[in-house]
Structure formats: C-alpha cells, structure tokens
Amino acid sequence: MKLEFRPLTPDLWDDAAALFGPRGACAGCWCMFWKLPRAEFARLIEYRLSFPDFGMSSTGVLTLTAGVTGTRVSWSNEGDMGANPYLHYFALLMDRMVGPDFEQGLARLKMLAEK
C-alpha cells in the first residue's frame, strides 16, 4: 500500500471538510466516529471522537499560531471516560498509547512546513 501525503491547501480544504463531515471520518465504523464541528483554514481544527461501544468521547483542538520564528502548532484533547472505573485507569495510559502517533504526525507536519 502506498500512502500519499499532501499539504492541506485552500483548494483542498473542502475535501478535508467532506472527509470529516456530518458522519465523521470513519462513516460509521463500529468502534468510533470522528466529527469536525469547527475549522478555520490555517488557524484551527476542532474534532470530536466518539466511542459508543465503550461509552467514551473526547474533543480536541489543533491550533496554529503565527509567530516571529515560525508557526506554533498546539494540540489539546479532553474527554469523558464514562462511569466505568476501568476506563478511568485506561485514561492514564492514553498519552503513552497515542502520544507517539501525535508526535510522529507533528514531525511530518514540521517536515512539510519546512520544505
């Protein structure tokens, strides 16, 4: 399988919005739903994740802030782990589980931005 990464430019913005549209990026995957409730080109992307089978959800924001030496990319995510005590323990492990993927994504973003 070959993956192709392209910068999100103004002419591709509608494609990205369609991908994360009303039904989410996975269009009804059994495990989760992605939704993109708010996006401002070159400023921020807000997303919502829902894991209905586990009673969990989260909201995250990727923010791009222009600065003198470059653009700062910030990511925040918070969620509701539901009433299951096991899931609250699971939340403590989330950074270890998804952190490397987000770090890799930020490294790719940096590489593309510096081209």
N, C-alpha and C positions, 0 to 999 in steps of 0.2 A: 504494500500500500504506500502510495506517495502522498505526503501532505504538502499543501501549498499555503504559505503564509503571505498575506498581502497587507500593506498598511491600510488602516481604515481612513479613507479619504472622503471628502464631501460627496463625491459621486457614488461611493459605495455605502453611504450612511443608510439609505432606505433599505438596502439588502440586510444590513445588520439589524435594523429595527424589525424587519419582517421575520428574521430568524428568531428573535426573542419576543415575538408578538404576543397576542392575547392568550394563546395556548401554551406559551413557553417554548424554549429551545428544543426540548425533547418531545414536544407534541403529544404528551400523554404517556410518557414512559411509566412503567409500573412503579418505579422507585422514587421519582422526583419530577417536579415541574419547575422550570425557570420562567420567570416573567421579568420584563423590563418596563417598570412603571414610569421611569423618567430618564431622559437622556438629553444632554445638551452637547452638541458637537464640540470637541476639543476642550471640554470643561469637566463633564462628569457623566458617569453611568451608574444608575441605581438598579439593583437587581433584587429579586426575591426568589428564594428557594423554598420549595415545599416538599416534604417527605411524608405524604399522607399515610402510608403504611406504618410509619413509626411515630406519628403524631408530633412531628417536629417541623419547624420552619425557621428561616433566617432572612435577614435583609442586609445587604451590603452596598457599599458605595465606593466606586473608584473615582478619585478626584485628581484632575490635572491642574496644577497651579504654575503659571509662568513666573520665572524668576530671572535675576540678572545673569546667573551662570547656567541656566537651563530650565527644564520643566520638572517640577516635583510631582511624582505620582504617589498618591496616598490611597491605602485600602483600609476599610473598616468593615466589620461584619459583626452582627449581633443576632441572637436568636432565642427562640423559646424551645426548650427541650421537653416540654410537656410534663406530665405528672409522674412518669416512670423514673424512679431513683437511679436505676442503672444508666439511663441516658444522661443523667447529670454527671455521673462519673465519666461517661464516654466523652462529654463535652471537654473535660480536662485534657483529653488526648487529641482533640481536634487540630491544634496547631502543629503537633508532631505529624499528624496524618496528612493534612492538606497544605501545611506551610511550605514544604519543598516544591510542590506544584506551583504555588503562587510565586515563590522565589524564582523558579525557572521561567515562568511567564514574564515576570518583571525583567529578568535578564534578557529575554528575547525582545521585549519592548525597547529596552535600552539599546540593544544592538541595532535594531531597525531605526531607531531615532537618530543614532549617531552615523548612519550611512550617508 
